[in-house]
Amino acid sequence: MKYISTRGEAAPLSFEDVVLTGLAPDGGLYVPETLPKFSQEEIASWAGLSYQDLAFKVIAPFVAGEVPDADLKKIIDDSYATFRHTAIAPMVQTAHNEWILELFQGPTLAFKDFALQFLGNLLDYVLKKRDQKVVVMGATSGDTGSAAIEGCRHCDNIDIFILHPHNRVSDVQRRQMTTVLENNVHNIALGGNFDDCQNMVKASFGDQSFLPEGRQLVAVNSINWARIMAQIVYYFYAALALGAPARAVSFSVPTGNFGDIFAGYLAKQMGLPIDQLVIATNANDILHRCISDNDHSKKELIHSLSPSMDIMVSSNFERLLFDLYGREGASIKQLMEDFKSGSMTLSDAALVKARELFSSYRVGDEETIEVIRDVFENTEYLLDPHTAIGVEAARKTRRRQDIPMICLSTAHPAKFPEAVRKAGQDQDPALPHHMTDLFDREERFEVLEKDLQTVQQHIAGNVRA
């Protein structure tokens, strides 16, 4: 299995090299040269498999033997051994044929654990095999950072630096990152928003000369292919639980960076019978505007009650565009140049394809609060604000009531007490047992200006010998 860049100018790479590379040298994102396809009979044979066994079935074709099967199985088993629920990704019913897929049962209470526990173990395996040390640099709008830190904190060959927008993540999200005191973990609170953090990461990957000799950057953001690959699994798991492939299912996905729903799109291309994929956005609605009005223009970022989706530059959208434009790298390169200036316009053919593949809907803060309140009053089930956006988008765009609608629950409500209180809850939702002392733990982080050189000097000065 070879991996190619969405911009068409970088040499193809092997699986292990792609995991360690992140962005391609031409600025593009790596995707498989060909996508594995599963027959309906093969998918049906997976019914009843544990999450771990199913993950091996889905992931193995992408690895193509570069990691021996026994080692890959161990990496997968170790990655999900830290989850609190034995089903790994359980589902709860909240209305007729409406289901919540709980993706917050991992150690940091967010869906990012599915990919980042796996990626951390995979990196540890590959780096030990190669006797190589790397620097992980990532940006987070709230959940990626803590999940990446949790995945990498025990890795001897990794120094990890995570940038988050100062005072723009929830207190729980911040403390999940800043109370991890291992000497290979470094948190940077950047004066700016998430897109500023992400732009610094991209610029640093483009020119890594600031690093000490012998070091390279590795991405943990969803630009890293291994993250997308790991997320494909739970689409198959949820669909099989509700009768696929004999029965089609639909998914509603709260998304800012497009990685989570892109994994759902890949699952569909690989043979999973998905009827509808709903892009659910908050007020930072560039993805909804693109699908509904062909308006993919940058606007001022709004600080919302769903901060993990406060994103205006959806990096993984480029991977979808690559397919929409017939995998023509030159077209994608031009589109990305246009977007760098502020906006881009999809061709008529690409827009038609996008609308065939996706529905979309925008949900503001007031609607989010109403949905949290409504679902709790009717079911006594408490949604976090991101999940509430997915539920509302599903209800507003749903085409068929006879097809199960699965709403991805991307985080535990305890991470977002402000939204929960505004929805009428008398008390903040309780943190799980392993986090009850979170607000008593010591914090450690650096507040830095929005200046690339300052950030890079800080990183270079803190890389262990």
Residue, then its C-alpha position, 0 to 999 in steps of 0.5 A: m500500500k502506497y500513500i500519495s499527496t493530495r497536491g500531486e507533487a510528493a513522492p509516494l510513501s509507505f505506511e510507516d513513513v506516512v505515519l512519521t511524515g505528517l504533511a507532504p513536502d508539497g503541502g498536501l495531505y497523504v491518502p491511500e493510492t487505492l482504498p480497500k473495499f469490503s464485500q457485503e458478505e465480508i462485512a456481514s461476517w464481522a457481526g459480533l466481533s469485539y471492537q478490537d477484533l473489528a479494528f484489526k479487520v479494518i486497519a490491516p489492509f492499510v498497513a499491508g503487512e508493514v507491521p506484522d499481524a501479531d504486533l498490529k493486534k497487540i498495538i490495537d489491544d493495548s490502545y483500547a485497554t485504557f477505555r472505561h466501557t468494555a464495549i469501547a463504543p457503546m450506543v444509547q437510544t434517545a428517540h425513535n430510530e435515533w442513537i447516540l454513539e458514545l465516543f467518550q469512553g477513553p481516558t480523556l473523555a473525547f472521541k480523539d482517544f480512539a485515534l490517539q491511543f492507537l497513534g501513540n502506541l503505533l509511534d512507540y512501536v515504529l520509533k523503537k524499531r528504527d531507534q529514532k527520536v522525534v518531536v510531536m507538535g500539535a494544535t488543539s481546539g480542546d480535545t486533541g491536545s489531551a488525547a495526544i498527550e495521553g497517547c505519547r506521555h509514556c513514549d521515551n522517543i517522543d517530546i510532545f509540544i501542544l499549542h492551545p488558544h489561551n483562555r479559549v478552551s474549557d477549564v477541564q480541557r486545559r487541565q487535562m493537558t496542563t496537569v500531565l507533568e512528564n518531562n517529555v510533555h510541553n503545553i503552550a497557551l498561545g495568544g490567538n485562536f485555534d487557526d493561529c495555533q494550526n497555522m504555526v504547526k503547518a508553518s513549522f512542518g514546512d520548515q523544520s530547520f529550527l529543530p536540533e540536528g537529527r530530529q523531525l516533526v511528527a503530526v498528531n493532528s488529523i493531518n496524520w493519516a493513521r488518525i483518520m484510519a483508526q476512526i473508520v472503525y467505529y462507523f463499521y462497529a456502530a452500523l454492524a450493531l444495528g443490522a448492517p450490511a443488511r440494513a443501511v444506516s445514517f450518521s450525523v457528525p459534529t465536525g470542525n476539522f472534517g477529519d471525523i466525518f471524512a472517516g465516515y465517508l471512507a467507510k462508505q467508499m469501502g463498502l459500508p451501506i451509509d444512506q446519509l452523512v450529516i455535517a453538523t457545524n456550530a456558528n463557525d459554519i464554513l463547511h455548511r456554507c460550502i455545501s449549501d451555498n458554495d461559500h468556502s470563505k474565511k470569516e471571523l472566528i466566533h468563540s462558542l459553547s462548543p469550542s472544539m469546533d471553533i475552527m475556520v480552516s478545516s484541514n481534512f476537507e482537502r482530502l475530500l476535495f482530492d476525490l471530488y476533483g478526480r484526484e487531480g493534484a494540480s486542481i487541489k493545489q490551485l484551490m488551496e492557493d485560492f483559499k489562502s487568499g480568503s476563499m475558494t469556489l468549488s466547480d459545479a461538478a464538485l459541488v454536485k458530488a459533495r451534495e450527493l455525499f453530504s447533508s449539512y446544518r448549522v446550529g448556534d449556541e441557543e439551539t444547542i442549549e435547547v437541544i441539551r435541555d430537550v433531550f434531558e427532559n425526554t430521556e434523562y440523558l445528558l448531551d455535551p454541546h458538540t453532540a447536541i449539535g449533531v442531534e439537532a442537525a440530524r433531526k433537521t436534515r433527516r430524510r428517512q425515519d426507517i433508517p437508523m440515525i446514529c449521532l456521534s457523541t464526541a465528548h463527555p458533558a463534564k468537559f463543558p459545564e458552562a453549556v450544561r448549566k445554561a441548559g438548566q442543570d443545577q449541578d455540573p456533570a460529575l467527572p469520572h472517577h479517575m478524574t475527580d481530583l483534576f482541579d487539585r492537580e498541579e498545572r504546568f504550561e507556558v503562555l507565549e505570544k502569537d509569534l512563530q519564532t518565539v514558539q519555535q525557539h521555545i520548542a528547540g530549547n526544550v527538546r531532550a538530548 
